Amino acid sequence: MKPFSRITGTGSYLPPRRLTNADLAAELAANGVMTSDDWIVERTGIRARHFAAPGVFCSDLGLEAAKLALLAANVRAQDIDLIIVATSTPDMVFPSTACILQNKLGVAGCAAFDVQAVCSGFVYALTIADAMIKTGAASKALVVGAEVFSRLLDFKDRTTCVLFGDGAGAVVLEASDTPGILASDLHADGKHVGILCVPGHVSGGNVLGDPLLKMDGQAVFKLAVGVLDEAARAVLAKAGKKASDIDWLIPHQANIRIMQSTAKKLKLPMGKVIVTVDQHGNTSAASIGLALDAGVRSGKIKAGDLLLLEGVGGGFTWGAVLLNL
């Protein structure tokens, strides 16, 4: 049995509809909600985001990202023996989006399930896949982060509706004789449920509660910077590495200020941070996979680079993964 796991291919997908801040501001103004490009950029660093068209689901975005990851890894869909989808916006209450994606890939038989850890979901899913490969329960895993967060937004709340976008990122993780994933660190603290949540659910054919996103931005920022630094230092310690060894920091793309603060605590220049939040917005569980693929396909990230992936999301959940590509 090969004792390690490595990423052998990456892929990502953004729906065609791109909204700049000016586009979104114009749409919001028509409904009496005022914002501007300057206001959004100053607070978040976001300049544009992508929204999925009506009738396009989470699994559709995930499928396109998965196809590209499989192609990059030179792996056939039928050779995959584990599919994990990280999402907070599944196609259905059940079955899992992973099962729906499995069918759209034209395969059957392998284990398939979803992970719900909101913006930390990709880190959680990657850690689970790594563990299953290391125990021999799988040898080739497809890990996908996919979201249609635009369906959860309250377009009367300018403090949240400008932040999020839709998209998908994917990786193929394979058993290997050489170390790829070096360490991971996952956490959660349920007492912070109220500062970032969608407090609604389905009962008797009706939506109970509020099915739109609620966020206390200041509370999220304060918590995020601290726990991301702790998780980063934990995986470095587990792997016997120093922050200065990191070639690329790939954080969850929530807000440029959080990303800058995280890099500063690790004494990393922003030139070592993969930044896509300006063009993608916050795509929740998709954001790390999207940023990783963007870095690989741009040529910035190269084979052998030491990467630190980290995310924090509602729950509150957070975690980090340290790996050699």
N, C-alpha and C positions, 0 to 999 in steps of 0.2 A: 504494500500500500504506500502510495506517495504521501508524505507526512505534511505537506504544505499546500497552500492555495495561492494562485496568482491570477491577476486580471490579464486576460489575453485579448480582449477586444472591448471597445467602447462605442456607444452610439447615442444619438439624441435626436429630438424632433420638436419643432415649434409649429403650431398651427399657422396657416398663411396670414390670417388677419392680424396685422400689426397696428397698434395704436400708440402714437407718440403722446406725450403729455398734452400737447396742444389739441390733438384729436379728442382725447378723453375729456379735457376741460370744456371743449365745445359741446360734447354730448351731455356733460353734467350741467352746464349752464342752461341748456334747454329745459332741464328739470328743476331749475332754481338753485342749483348747488354751485358755488363759485370756488374755483381754484385756478392755479396757473402753473406753467412750466417752471418758473423761478421758485415758487413755493414748494413744489414737489422735489425738485433737484436739490435745493438747499437742505431739506430735511432727510432725504432718503438716498440721493444719488441716482434715482431712477429717471430715465428719459423715455423709455418705451416698454411695452409689454405686448404679449400675443394672447388673443382670446380665441377659443375654439368656436366653430360655427354651431348653430343649433343642430342636434342630431349626431354630433361627434362626441364620443364618450372617452373616458379615461383609457379604456382598453385599446381604442383606436390610436391614440397618441403613443401608448406603450408599444403597440405593434410596430410602428414605424421605427422607433428607437431600437427595439429589439432586433429587427431585421439588419440594421446597420451594425450593431454590436456583433451579431453572429457572423456577418460578412467579414468584419475586421478580424475576428478570431479564427476565421476559416473553419467554423463549426456548423454542422447541419442542425436544424431545429430538432430533428428526430434523435439526435445524440445527447440532447439536454436531459438530465435526469432530476432536475429540481428547478422550479420557477417560483420566485418570490416577488411579489409586487408590493411596494410601499406606496400607500395612498390614503388620503383622507376624503377622497371624492370618488368612491367606487361606482361602477356602472349600476349596481343593484344593491339592495340590502343583503341579499345572497342570491346566487353563489358568489364566491370571491371573484374579483377582477382577474386574478391569476388564472383561474379556471377558464374564464372567458377568453383571456389572451392565449392560453394553451390551445383552445379550439381554433382561434383565428390563425395561429401558427401552423395548423394542420397536423398537430401531434396529439398523442394521448398516452396515458399510463404513468407518467412521472408525477411525483408529488408537486402540488401547486397550492399556494396559499398567500393571503395578504398579510401585511404587517401595518398596524395603525399606530404610528408614533409621531404623526404630523410632520413637522419640518425635520425632525431627526430620523425619519423613517428610513432613508437610504442607508444611513450609518447602522441602524438597527438591522436592516435586512442583510447588509453585507456581512455583518458580524455573525448572524445566524447561518448564512450560507458557508462562511469560512469554517464555522464549528462543525457543520454537517459534513463538509468535505474532509476535515481532519479526522473525523470519527469513521470515515468510510461509508457514511450513509448516502453520499452523492459524490460524483466525480466531475461533472460539468454542470454548473449552475448558471441560470439566467436571472440576474437581479435587476429589477426595473423600478424606478421611481416615476410616477405619472400622476398628474393632477389637472383637473378642470376647476381651479379655484374661483374662476369668474362666476360660477354658479352659486357660490356662497356669499357673494359680496352685497353689501347694502349700499346702493349707489346714491343714497341720501347722506351717507357719512363720509365726508371727504378725507377724514383721517385714516380710513382703512381701505376704501375702494380704489385708491390710487396706487396701493402697494403691491397688489398681487397680479399674477399672470398664469397662463396655462402652458404646459409643456411636458416633456418626458426625457429621461436619461436612462441609459441601460449599460450594464457591463456583463461580460461572460467571465465567470470565475472558474478556473480549472485546477484540479489536483496537480501538484508539481513536486519535483525533487529539490527545488531551490526555494527559499523563503520569498513570499510575496507579501502577504499580510503579516505584519510583525507583531502588532498588538492592537487591542481594542479596549474601550472603556465606556460602559453604558450606565445611565442613571435616570431616575425619575423621582418627582416629588409631587404627589397629588394634591397637596394643600394649595397649590397655585392654579388650580383648575380655572378659577374665575377670571384670571387676567388675560387669557386667550382661549376662546372657546366658540363653538356654534351650539348653543343650548337648546336644541330641538331634536325631536325624534318622531317616528311614525307609530301611531297606535289607532287601530280600528279604521284604517283608511284615511286618517287625518294627521296633519303635522301638529304635534303638541310642542309648546314652547316656541322659541324663536329660531328659525332655520338659517339665520344670517350671522356672519362673523362678528364677534365682539372682542375688542382688545383694549387693554390699558397700556398704551405705548410706552410710557415712562417706566412702569413697573417691569415690562418685558425687557426693555433696554438694560435696566440696572441688573436684573437677574442674569440675562444672557451673557454679558461681558465676563462676569465672575465665573460662571460654571463652564464656559468655553475654555477659559484659561486653565481651570483645574483639570478638565478632561485632557487637554493638550499635554499638560505636564505629566499626567498620569501615564499616557501611552508612551511618551518619550522615556520615562523612567522604566516602564516595563520592558522596553526594547533596548535599554542601555544606550540611548541616543541623547543628543543635546539639541536645543532649538536651532543652534547654528548649523546643524547637519541637514536641516530641512531644505529641500530644493524648491518645493512649492507648497504653499498653504492653500487649500481648497475649502473655504468655509461655506456653510449654508448662506445663500445670497438673499439676506433679509433686508439689510440696510447698510449703506456704505459706512456709516458711523460705527456700527457694531463691528464691522470687519476691520476698520482702521484701529479701533481700540484693542481688538484681539491681537492684531499683528504687533502693535506697539508693546503690549505686555510681554510678547515673546521676543521682542527686539528684532523683529523681521521687517525689512523695508517693504513698502507696498509693491515694489517691483517683483517681489516673490509671492504675491498673492494673485490668484486667478480671480478676476472680477468680471462678472457677466450681469450683475444686478442692474447696471445702467440700461441694458438692452432687453432683459428678460423680466425685470421685476422679481418679486418673490414668488417662486413657483413651488414652494413648500418641499415636499419629498422629492420632487424632480430636480431641485436646484443644484445639488452637489453633482449628480450624474451629468446634468447639462454642462456645468462648468468644467468637469473633468474632461468630457468629450471635446469641448471647445478648446481646452488647453492642448489636448493631444493632436487634434486636427489642425491647429494653427502652427504646430511644430514647436511650441514653447516647452511642452512636457515631452521628455524623451525616455526611452527604455532605460531602466536602472535608476531613475530619479527617485528620491525619497519624498513621498507625498504625505501630508497631514490633512485628512478629511475630518471636518467637525460640523455638528449641527445642534440646534436647540429649537424646541417647538412646544406647542401646547401640551399640557399634561400635568406638570411641566416635564418634558423629556429632554435629555441631552446626551451627547456622546461624541467619541472621536475614534478614528481608525488611522493607524500609521502603517504605511506600506511602501514597498519598492515596486515600481511598475515593471 
